[in-house]
């Protein structure tokens, strides 16, 4: 488990940055000059870093603790596996055509950064859901002053418990603000996003 977590963190750190075009204007005739984008290293990906590493951690967490959990774990798992394979294929130089499906649904944020709609959706919905899978049931027991007798095998969810909602909202907003609204995403944001998911994995694994 520790080695898998390390592998996911390294995947995020090693993820290529997006290609960009620079647009300048000639003050003389007012025509724009477009400088071709520099191809991203080993694949033209827009944001595989924390999404690839983070959602694959959600996939690893889901079968252990969630037992469905409103489908959030399954969504994170499928999405994580998809982006993980896509990123890995590019690094290995394999032309599986995954990029074609994400390219056609891009959202252009002021020509600063292109973000696949699917990444935004899975990040917002999946981040908090996968993050809290193992932790909120522990809070559920703590709120009732009880111990979890079978924490890794028999999650118990009580009606009216709001702990999971808090984790969902906080996790989703934090992930979105940290990773997708940054105008100049860097390795730091990928690393921070992976640490965010690593905390969720650790809580789920040890509780």
N, C-alpha and C positions, 0 to 999 in steps of 0.2 A: 504493500500500500504506500509506503514512504517513497519507494522508487518511482511508482506511478505518478505520485504527486510531483516529484522533482521533474519527471519527464514532461508533465503538463506545463509546469512553470517554464522550463527551458523552451518548450514549443512556443509559448507566448513571446518570450524574449527574442526568439530567432525569427519571428514572423516578419515577412517583408512589408514595407510601407507602400502606400498607394502611389501610382504614377500621377503626375500633375502637369498641367500645361500652364505656361506663363503668357499672359496677354498684356502687351504694352501698346501705347498709342504714339504715333509720330505727331509731334506738335505742329509740323509743317502742313501736312495734308489731311491730318485727322484720321488716317487709316490705321487700323489695328494690325499689329504684328504678333503672330502666334508662334511661340517657341515650342517645338514638339516636346511632349512629355518624356521624361526619362523612364524607361521601362522598370517596373519593380523587380527586384532581384528574385529570380527563380519563380516567376509567376506574377500575373497582373491581378493581385488581390487588393481589396479595398479596406477590409478590416477583419483579418482572420485571427489576430493575436489573442486578445482576452476572450473572444467569443469561442475560438477553437478550444483553447485550454479550459476555459471556464465551463462551457456547456458539457464538455466531455466529463468533467468532474461531477456535474449534475447527473449525467447518465450513470456514473459509477455509484452515486449516492442513492438513486431512486430504488433499485431493487432491494437495498438493505433496509430502508426505513419507511418508505412512503406508503407502499401498498396502494398506489394509485394517486392519492393526494390531489384530487380534482384534475388529474391528468397532467399536472404541471411537470412532474418528474418524467413522464413519458415524452412530453413535448421537448423538454430540455435534452433528454437522451437522444432522441431521433435527430434533433437539430445539431447537437454536439457531435454526434457521429458523422453527420453529413459534412460539417465544416472541417472536422478533423481529417477526414479522408481527402477532402478537396485540397486542404493545405498540404498534406503529405504528398499527394499526387503531384502537385506543382513543384515541390522541393525535389522530387525524384525525376522530374521531367516527363511525367506520364500524361498523355493527352486524353483524359477521360471525358472532357467536355463539360465538367461541372460548372466552370465559369460562365458558360453560356446561359445557364438558368438563373444565375444571380445577376448577371449584367442587365438582362432585360427588365428587371424590376428595381433598378437603382433609383435612389432619391438624390437629387443634386442640391447640396447645401451651399448655395452661392458660389459655385465653382471651387469651393474650398476643399470639399471632401465628398466622395460618393459613398453612400451607405445603402446596402441592400435592404429592402423593406423587411425581408424575412429576418435579418439580423436584429433590426430594431424591435420587431414584434417578439421574437424569442427572448431578447435581452430583457425587455420590459416585463413580459409575463413569466419568463423562466427564471430570471435572476433571483427574485425573492422566493419563488416557490421551491427551487432546488436548494437554496441556501438554508432554509429553515426546516428541512425535512426531519432531521434528527433532533433539532434543538427545541422546537416548539412543544413537542410532546413531553420533553423533560420539564419545561416550564409548566405544562398542564399538571403534571404530578406535583410539582413544587407548590403551585397555587392551592392545591387541595391538601397540602401537608402530607403527601404520601410518597413512597419510594416506587420507582419503576421496577417491578419484579422481573420482567423479561424485556429489557429495554431494546435489545437488538433483534428480537424476534416477534414481539407482540405489541406494536404501537397502539396506544389507546387515545382516541380523540373524544373530547367531551363537548357537548352542545354548549354554545355560547362562549367558548374560549376564544379570546381575541389575539392571543399571542401570535398565531400564524399570520393574521392579517397585518399586524405591525411589521413582522419580518418581511412579508411580501412587499408592502408599500416601501419600506425603507430600502430593502435590497434592490427593488426595481428602479427606484428614483436614483439611488446612489450609483448604480451601475450605468444608468443612462447619462447622468450628468458627468460622471467621471470619464466615461469612455467614448461617448458619441457626440457630446456637445463641445468637446475640445476642438478648437479651430486647427490646432497643429498637434495631432496625436503623436506621441513619442513612445519610445520603449518604456518609459516610466509608467505611462498609463496602462500599457499592456501588462506590465509587472504588477501594478497595483490591482488591476482587475483580477489577475490570477490569484493574488494573495487573498482578495475578497472571497473568491470561490474556495480557496484552500481552507479558510476558516470554516466555511460551511461544511466542507468535507470532514474536517477534524472534529467538529461538533457532532456530526452525524455518526462518525466512526466510534468515537469514545463514549457517547451516550447511548 
